[in-house]
Amino acid sequence: MALSYQSTRGGQTGVTASQAVLQGLAADGGLFMPTEIPALDVSLEKLAGMTYQETAYEVMKLFLTDYTEEELKSCIAKAYDSKFDTEEIAPLAKADGAYYLELYHGSTIAFKDMALSILPHLMTTAAKKNREDREIVILTATSGDTGKAAMAGFADVLGTRIIVFYPKGGVSPVQERQMRTQKGDNTFVVAIHGNFDDAQTGVKKLFNNKELARELSDKGFLLSSANSINIGRLVPQIVYYVYAYARLLANEEIQGGEEINIVVPTGNFGNILAAYFAKKMGLPIRTLICASNDNKVLYDFFTTGTYDRRREFIMTNSPSMDILISSNLERLIYLSAGCDAAANADLMRELAEEGRYTVTGSMRDFMSDFRGGFATQKENAKAIRTIFQDTGYLIDTHTGVAAAVYDQYKNDTGDMTKTVIASTASPFKFARSVMEAVKGRDAVEGKDEFAVADALAEEAGIALPEAVEEIRTAPIRHSRECAVDEMEKTVKNILRIL
């Protein structure tokens, strides 16, 4: 049976999966949601014998119902191939009493590869299905990882261009160099003079600008998004949680039907929302632990029921989580309001106009599957150091936040349920901060980013990832910058319509 999509704010209904993927953001500024979250129609025991690609098909076919079996399997085969440095695609590593789901084995060594490897194929297939002959312009804001992963996915894909906005000074040196050296005649990178929330808000304004949409359409362009607001990003993320559970089952680490906890370092809320979808599909998940850094807007929300972005923006060494407006939370708010689009729209209006909103008691009860926690940079560094010293296992600064929050959770609750921690980036993507955590400030003082990465690889006894090696000598190809209020003008300049 075909599953349709509707906007969380009520302005669009009856949208097919391919149309939702193609459009990205709903016309009324809302996010597309399926009319229901489908149940897994294959047993966990059967899933335990499947490859990552086979698991992906079993999950994604339930959401992307207007893609044919041939189309979907083709997209999956093109996405999850030799771009990943392990056949497992998303291996599990057992360390320090938890299972680390390594989501960084793709070409840009961050979890965004898991969805952004397949999104270009889903999108170009959707364009053909819907007889869309305009050139697709992907417009994306990034806090560090999405930009590079999206550009790597869309580079030189016919019929597409991609423009990425990132906060100047608000990403790691490796993240920035990865973006600025990106190849592909259809890729464009712009550093904005502001933070990630400025970039994300600016991109949303461009999507909601009807006059701009008409002007671009007249010139043969269609705007779409590669951010996690696109349902084509969210659905592939569900896969790796299902796969992780199946691996635990196959490896006899758990019994069939045994509940697990999942900890996710969280910024824009898409990654942990995917785990929630997996639970609603029938995966035995007990608690979803939402781990925040010093920008603990989500921790405060789950603790108090009030979402309040009116606070100092703190730049940390886990920059992909330096976010005060977690866009994907809107999907959970919509569900918790009983899919009442008007009620959700009112709350989103409050957030835009007043900077805050408070949910009802019944909505909080609906969200009781979630538990918030946060870790300071000092606690993060301690977690990275302790795990490495005790086990030899090296994690990045985002996974460090999750590990620290998980320790707090166990101490607070005594809950010893087996737990999967989403390990969202290679430690070499944040080598300076990881090396400093492990060996102290003297170990990084006066060294450039690549010297630090080399020293970290030697300390850990592991090879430097190809993704870091290749940018060591790669030429800088992108140098555009703009003010926040110049984003529309910059897009027009890039597309040569000014």
Secondary structure, 3 states (H helix, E strand, C coil): CCCCEEECCCCCCCECHHHHHHHCECCCCCEEEECCCCCCCCCHHHHCCCCHHHHHHHHHHHHCCCCCHHHHHHHHHHHCCCCCCCCCCCCEEEECCEEEEECCCCCCCECHHHHHCCHHHHHHHHHHHCCCCCEEEEEEECCCHHHHHHHHHHCCCCCEEEEEEEECCCCCHHHHHHHHCCCCCCEEEEEECCCHHHHHHHHHHHHCCHHHHHHHHHCCEEEECCCCCCHHHHHHHHHHHHHHHHHHHHCCCCCCCCCEEEEEECCCCHHHHHHHHHHHCCCCEEEEEEEECCCCHHHHHHHHCEEECCCCCCCCCCHHHCCCCCCCHHHHHHHHCCCCHHHHHHHHHHHHHHCEEECCHHHHHHCCCEEEEECCHHHHHHHHHHHHHHHCCCCCHHHHHHHHHHHHHHHHHCCCCCEEEEECECHHHHHHHHHHHHHCHHHCCCCCHHHHHHHHHHHHCCCCCHHHHHHHCCCCCCCEEECHHHHHHHHHHHCCCC
